[in-house]
Amino acid sequence: MRIQLSIILSSLLFLSCNNRGETNPVQTGNATVDSAGVTKAAANKGVVEGTMVPADTAIIGAKEVISEDLLNKAEVSMKDSLIRLSANMRLDHRIFGYEKPDTNSKKMILLSIFTSDVKGNPYRCPYGSFYETNEMEGLELKFVLDGDKFIEVNVKKEEAILGRVFIDKKWIEFE
């Protein structure tokens, strides 16, 4: 009798497990669920963590999500063609300079607001990872050419061109 009861309880326990292949959304970050069960993003971010982001913003370490309406863009000066970016704690940025005009090419330099992107250069960018352009240890980014989806930029140090990178135009403003 005990063996039969144990088998029945084990079977019920096994069958009661949610094994239907359904997934429930995981609530993280500042997302909330309203009374109708709809997930809402917090007003200060505009997105729910877990939202798909482009491959060029793949994250190493922490899972910071960048809201499209809270982007901090780099500015190209019309006077000297230098690209400048000042970090703003209320706006997000993760700007890669790629070896080729393709987000799947090698990442050469990074400007990011996120410590997990900058500290220790986790993407192993040859020119480094920085919070803003004034921290770039003598490096300068100089606009060269405007393309369809990317701009071409020379990486300079003391007037010598070290190389060129390509930056997605969604991260650039012309002043």
N, C-alpha and C positions, 0 to 999 in steps of 0.2 A: 504494500500500500504506500509506504514512504517513497519507494522508488518511482511509482506511478505519479505521485503528487509532485515529486522533484522534477520529473520529466515534463509534466504539464506546466508547472511554474516556469521552467526554463524555456519552454516553447512560447508561452505567453510573453515573457520578457523579450525573447528574440523577435517575435512578431510585432511587439509594440514599438520597437525601434523605428525611427523614421528612415526607412531604406527605400524611398520612392524616387530617388534621384533629384529631388527638389532642393533648392538652396534658398536660404533666407539671407537677406542682406545683412551685413554686419555693420553696426553703427559705430563709427569712429570719428574722431575729430570733433567738429562743432555741429554735426548734423542732428536733427531732431525728428521725431515722428509725430504728426498731428493726430487728432482724434479719429480721422478717417484712415489712418495707417499709411499716409503718404509721407515719404521722406522729404524733408526740407533742409536746405543748406542754411547755415548761419549767415546773417546779413553781412558780416565782415569778410566772408570768403566768396560766396556766390556759387560754390560748387560743393559737391559731396565727395569726400575722399573715396576713391575707388573709381571715379570718373576716368574714362580712357583719356590718355594724353598722347601726343605724337611721340614717335620713336626717339626724336631728338631730345626729348625731355625725360627719357628713361632715368630712373632714380637709383642712385647707389646709397645705401643706408636708409635714412628716414624717408617716410612717404609724404613729402610735401606736394600738394597739388596746386598748380598755378591757375588762377582764375583769369579768363580771357579779358574781363572788364577791369582787372586790377593790375595790368602789366606796366612795368617800368621800362621804358624804351631808351635805348642809347641815342644820342643826338649827334648828327654829322654837322660840323660847323661849316658854313658857307665861306667863312673867311680863310681858314687854313686846311679844310677837309679832314681835320682830326675828329675822331669819334670819342665822345665823352659820355660817361655814365656815373651818376652819383647814386649811391644806395639810398633807398627810401623805405623805412621799416613798414610803411603802410601799403607799399606796392611790391610786387614780386617780379623777379627776373631770373632767368637761367638761359644765358646767351652763349651758345657755342660758336666758335670759329672752326670751320671744318677744312680739311685738306683739299677737298673738291666741293663743287656746288651740289652736294648730295648729303642728306642727313645720315646716310649709312657709311660715309667715309670717316676717316680718322679724325677724332676730336683733337684740335691743336691748342685751343685756348678756351677758357671759360670765365664768364662773369656771372656770378650768382649771389643772391641774397642769403642763400641757405648755407649754414656752417657745414652741414654734412657734405655739401658739394665742394667746398673750398678747402677745409682743413685737411691737410695731408695730400691734397691733389688726387683724390680717389679715381678720377677718370684718366690719370696719367697724361695730362695734356703737356706736350713738350714746352709750350710757352708759359704754362702755369694756370692756376685757378685763383681768381681774385673776386673780392666783393664789389669793387668799383675801379674805374680806370686810374684814379689818382694813387692807387696802391700797387701799381704794376711795375715797380722797381726799375724805373727808367724806360720801360717799353711804351711805345705809342702805337695807336691804331689809326691808320690813315686811309680814308676812302679813296678808291681808285676807279671803280667801274660799277655802274648800276645794271643788273641783269634782270631776268624775268622774275625769279623767286629769291635770288641771293644777290648780295652786293660783294664785290671783291675788295679786299682790304689788305694793305701792306702792314706787316708787323715790323716796327722800326725800333732801333736802340741807338741813341746818339747819331742820328741821321743816316745810319747804315740800315739797309733793308735786310732783315733776318729771313723773311719769307712772306708768303701771302696766305690768307685764309678767306673763307667764304662764310658770310653770316646771313641767316634767313631774314628777309626783309620785314617780316612781321615784328621784329625787335628793333627796327630802326626808324627814326624820324629825322627829317631834314629841317634844320632851323631856318 
